[in-house]
Amino acid sequence: MARFRPPPFHNRRIQLTNNFSLLAYTLASTLCLSACGGGDSAVSSDAGSSSNVPTNSPTQSVPGTVATPQYAGASAQLAMFIAINQYRTQCGFPALRENTILDQAAQAHAKYEGLNNVITDTEVQGRPGFTGVTGADTAATLGWPAGVFTGRGDAGFYDGALVTPAQFGRQFVSAWASGVYHVSIMTYPANLVGFGEYETTYNGFPAGAGTVQFGQTATYTLANAPQTFPCQGVMGIAYRGAGETPTPPNTSGAWGTPVAVMGNLSDTVMLTSAIYTAPGEAPISLQILNSTADPNHLLGQYQAVAYPTTPLQPNTQYSVVLNGTINGTAFSRTFTFTTGS
């Protein structure tokens, strides 16, 4: 997972819309959970360990892992769990299983963010709700085994039209899916997960912070690696993102839907070309970001991302053609996805 440092908060509110058309944003600590620009969403993530990349580990049993989700039926947590697992399984990535220790850690951090009016990757000792500097620290206080990888990601926004926890949860997932450095949450090589959500208000409007915390107790092998997100048939995904920190290379404002390319942890993935095409539009050559050329040094060698440097069109089907190499062997991927409103 990548580490992010949010920029100063800007007081701006723009109405959110449906169909996962939320934008990806980053915010920092001031009065409330909001963001820099339209959609009022924020994203931040934390590796929770000394490395940005989880290491290979044997299958390991950890306390708190449940066979079926235990989240309340109308909760933000269940909405996040369902949305992320739908994306993952649709695109060839294993579904995540709920772990209640990770739930508690994620909930504690979301509450910290709400109490302190921040979206942040770390906590500061002495501030309200402090439970640990990193996600790994918080999980350890709750019984997460030492030496087992865990890391978290965060999102936050406020909007007068969103009033239910489930809506908050879906918008958190949409925010993560539209960030160049956060889209990998949909493809992350983990097998356990926990979710937290804390609701508050800002200027009289509903506001919230959401946290996802991953755990890795087993490695897996992707079939037909590398896989992508989005992939064939994904619909309603955000068509633009903005305000992510660090800023994605070669962007000066909002960008379009990113595509993540993910191999296995032992693989080396390199993209060489990436194009989006929509009916009646000229092909869009995407900005390619490989681990070897990422100026922010946040991508692992097993992943790459490509994105248009300007927003896409809403409610539009795009054809995707990707070419690259995995462990030196050429691959190509073609598929279509559809943006939301």
ABEGO torsion letter per residue (X at the ends): XBBBBBBBBBBBBBBBBBGGABBBBBBBBBABBBBBEBGGBBBBBBAGBABABBBBBBBBBBBGBBABBABBAABAAAAAAAAAAAAAAAAGBBBBBBBAAAAAAAAAAAAAAAAAGBBBABBBBGBBGBAEABAAAAAAAAGBBBGBBBBBBBBBBBBAABABAAAAAAAAAAAAAABAAAAAAAABBBABBBBBBBBBBBGGBBBBBBBBBBBBABBBBBBGOBBBOBBBGBBGBBABBBGBOBBBBGBABBBBBBBBBBBBAABBBBBABBBBBBBGBBBBBBBBBBAAABAAGABBAABBBBBBABBBBBGBBBBBBBBBBBGGBBBBBBBBBBBBX
